[in-house]
Amino acid sequence: MKKLRDTLENYVVKAENHWKSLPVERQKFLTKVFFGGYVLITVIVIVNICVTTGQRSNTISINHIDGISKKPTEKGSKHNEIVNSSTKK
């Protein structure tokens, strides 16, 4: 785990040094590009949510949960004996 943390820390230091070595104008441009991409993705997601929820056929069905199996288990079945013996240990 320590090796992974050191590897990540070295990567972050290299990335930070590379960012600081860029000219200020390039940093400003890249910041604007990244922010613009973030805004674009956000707008796309919001529009997608509005379109999918605005459809009239969009319904949620709520049903009762029947359980794991519809067939009730018998009291003396082998499955119950195996489960009970493993949980009592």
N, C-alpha and C positions, 0 to 999 in steps of 0.2 A: 504494500500500500504506500509505503514511503517513497519507493522508486517511482510509482505513478504520480505522486504529488510533486516530486522533484522534476519529472519530465514535463508536467503541465506548467509548473512554475517557470522552467526554462523557456518553454514555448511562449508564455505570456510576456516574459522579459524581452525576448527577441522581437515579438510583434510590437511591443511598446517602443523599443529602440528604432525599429523600422518606421513606425508612425512618426516619431520625433525627428527622424532624419529627412522626412519629406518637407518640401517647401510649404510655407503657411498657405499660400494660394491653393496648392494641391489638396491640403488638409481640408480647407473650406469647401472645395469642390466635391471631394469625396463625402464629406459630412452631408452636404445638400443632396447628393445622389442617394445615399443610404436613407436619409429621412424621407425623400420623395418616394423611394421604393416602399418604405414602411407605410406611408400615407396611402399609396396606391393599393397595397394589399388590404389595408383596413377598409378602404372604400369598397373594394370588390367583395369582401366578406359581408359588410353591412348590406350591400345591394342584394347579394345572394340570399341573405336571411329574410330581407323584406319580400323578395320575389317568392320564395318557398312558403313563407307563412301567409302571404296574401292570396294564395290559391284557395278556391272554395272547396276543392276536393281534399284538402289537407285536414284529416281527422285523426284523432287519437282514440284507439279502442282500449277500453279498460275492462278486463275480465277477471274473474275470480281465479286464483291459483289453485289448481286441483291437487298438487303435491307431486311427489316423485313418481309414484305409480298409482294407477286407478284401482288395482287389485289389492285388497287389504291383506296384510301378512298374517299368517297363522301363528298362534302362540307357541306351538311346539315345533316349529320348522327348524331345519338345520341352520339356515342362515341366521336366525335369531340367536341360536346357541353359539355360533362362531363369533358373532358380534359381541354378545354379552361376555364370553370368556376372554376376548381380547381386551375389553374395556375394564375388566375387574382387576387386571394385573397391576 
